[in-house]
Amino acid sequence: MAAESQKIVVFGAAGWVGRAVLTSLETHGHTIRASDFGPEAWKTYEEFDGSWSAGEVMHCDISDYDQVDAAIDGMDAIIHTAVLGSKGGGYGAGSDAPWLVNLKGLWNVLDVAREREIRRVVHIGSCQVQHPDGTFFDANVRRPDGSAYAVSKRLQEEMCRQFHDAFDMSIVVLRPCSINDSQLGLSKYGKPLGKQDVGSVCRHDLAEACRLSVEVEGIVFEILHTAGLPEADEFCNTAHGREVLGLTYQGDLRRFPENGDS
């Protein structure tokens, strides 16, 4: 039985994950509002994904509350994939960008979602699959690394926890690690893939996890690892995620040779 069509806004829609999310939502009949910071954002992956015109495009500075509010207006659900990219020195010493994009941006999304009583928020977090101390990554084990990227992504997750605890919001946090494209055989930087490690996931599988995270009824709050190889079950809660979402990973991550970008 097909899921009921919803009106869904995707933040970071022009990105590596966002473009795959748009394809998944379009294929399953949802009404889409695609939000990113400007027309130039859509050029980055146009050579791989082509142009997109299957729904509304709304440009938005995610650090601006009023612009985020306008982007969410009239929507049923939110998929938040926006993140400050690693190119261009955005995470350099003294940079405000990680905190404006990753934290103030997510705060705006969550606070508008609370105010507008949005039924479901899905957030793309980030985490290791294998803990450096050998600890099993369940939902309560946080990433331990300390770069500006890692800290801002961990704080995003804590923000999601707090909004759920304080306001009983329905939120799903997905924890990918290395996000590649098994269909194109490419990394997000356009490099041919080599042998994939246990933390890899195809962006199209991650997009399906996003879609299902919106569609599945009864979710209160979940933090779920997303990794495409079954070996990941030994290290993190991927099995729980497959069960909760009814997700089947389709990407063939075993077909790549030793050389290339892992």
ChimeraX attribute file (.defattr): number of C-alpha atoms within 10 A of each C-alpha:
attribute: neighborCount
match mode: 1-to-1
recipient: residues
	/A:1	3
	/A:2	7
	/A:3	13
	/A:4	9
	/A:5	13
	/A:6	17
	/A:7	16
	/A:8	24
	/A:9	27
	/A:10	27
	/A:11	30
	/A:12	26
	/A:13	26
	/A:14	31
	/A:15	22
	/A:16	22
	/A:17	24
	/A:18	26
	/A:19	26
	/A:20	23
	/A:21	28
	/A:22	25
	/A:23	16
	/A:24	21
	/A:25	22
	/A:26	14
	/A:27	9
	/A:28	14
	/A:29	14
	/A:30	18
	/A:31	19
	/A:32	19
	/A:33	21
	/A:34	27
	/A:35	25
	/A:36	24
	/A:37	18
	/A:38	14
	/A:39	11
	/A:40	9
	/A:41	15
	/A:42	20
	/A:43	14
	/A:44	13
	/A:45	17
	/A:46	14
	/A:47	10
	/A:48	12
	/A:49	15
	/A:50	11
	/A:51	13
	/A:52	15
	/A:53	8
	/A:54	13
	/A:55	13
	/A:56	12
	/A:57	20
	/A:58	19
	/A:59	17
	/A:60	21
	/A:61	16
	/A:62	28
	/A:63	21
	/A:64	15
	/A:65	18
	/A:66	14
	/A:67	16
	/A:68	24
	/A:69	19
	/A:70	12
	/A:71	25
	/A:72	24
	/A:73	14
	/A:74	13
	/A:75	18
	/A:76	20
	/A:77	21
	/A:78	26
	/A:79	26
	/A:80	24
	/A:81	24
	/A:82	25
	/A:83	21
	/A:84	15
	/A:85	14
	/A:86	11
	/A:87	7
	/A:88	7
	/A:89	10
	/A:90	16
	/A:91	18
	/A:92	13
	/A:93	8
	/A:94	7
	/A:95	12
	/A:96	11
	/A:97	17
	/A:98	22
	/A:99	20
	/A:100	17
	/A:101	20
	/A:102	20
	/A:103	22
	/A:104	18
	/A:105	23
	/A:106	26
	/A:107	20
	/A:108	19
	/A:109	24
	/A:110	24
	/A:111	15
	/A:112	20
	/A:113	24
	/A:114	18
	/A:115	9
	/A:116	15
	/A:117	14
	/A:118	19
	/A:119	15
	/A:120	24
	/A:121	26
	/A:122	25
	/A:123	25
	/A:124	23
	/A:125	26
	/A:126	22
	/A:127	22
	/A:128	21
	/A:129	27
	/A:130	18
	/A:131	17
	/A:132	10
	/A:133	7
	/A:134	8
	/A:135	11
	/A:136	16
	/A:137	22
	/A:138	15
	/A:139	15
	/A:140	8
	/A:141	11
	/A:142	15
	/A:143	18
	/A:144	14
	/A:145	14
	/A:146	10
	/A:147	11
	/A:148	16
	/A:149	20
	/A:150	17
	/A:151	16
	/A:152	20
	/A:153	23
	/A:154	20
	/A:155	17
	/A:156	23
	/A:157	23
	/A:158	13
	/A:159	16
	/A:160	25
	/A:161	19
	/A:162	13
	/A:163	18
	/A:164	18
	/A:165	12
	/A:166	9
	/A:167	10
	/A:168	13
	/A:169	22
	/A:170	22
	/A:171	24
	/A:172	27
	/A:173	24
	/A:174	23
	/A:175	24
	/A:176	23
	/A:177	19
	/A:178	21
	/A:179	22
	/A:180	30
	/A:181	24
	/A:182	23
	/A:183	13
	/A:184	12
	/A:185	19
	/A:186	20
	/A:187	21
	/A:188	17
	/A:189	11
	/A:190	15
	/A:191	13
	/A:192	18
	/A:193	23
	/A:194	19
	/A:195	16
	/A:196	22
	/A:197	17
	/A:198	21
	/A:199	22
	/A:200	23
	/A:201	26
	/A:202	29
	/A:203	26
	/A:204	25
	/A:205	26
	/A:206	28
	/A:207	23
	/A:208	21
	/A:209	26
	/A:210	29
	/A:211	21
	/A:212	19
	/A:213	26
	/A:214	25
	/A:215	18
	/A:216	13
	/A:217	11
	/A:218	8
	/A:219	15
	/A:220	12
	/A:221	19
	/A:222	18
	/A:223	22
	/A:224	26
	/A:225	30
	/A:226	31
	/A:227	29
	/A:228	28
	/A:229	20
	/A:230	11
	/A:231	13
	/A:232	20
	/A:233	18
	/A:234	14
	/A:235	19
	/A:236	26
	/A:237	21
	/A:238	25
	/A:239	17
	/A:240	17
	/A:241	20
	/A:242	16
	/A:243	10
	/A:244	16
	/A:245	20
	/A:246	13
	/A:247	18
	/A:248	12
	/A:249	19
	/A:250	14
	/A:251	19
	/A:252	15
	/A:253	22
	/A:254	13
	/A:255	13
	/A:256	17
	/A:257	13
	/A:258	11
	/A:259	10
	/A:260	15
	/A:261	19
	/A:262	18
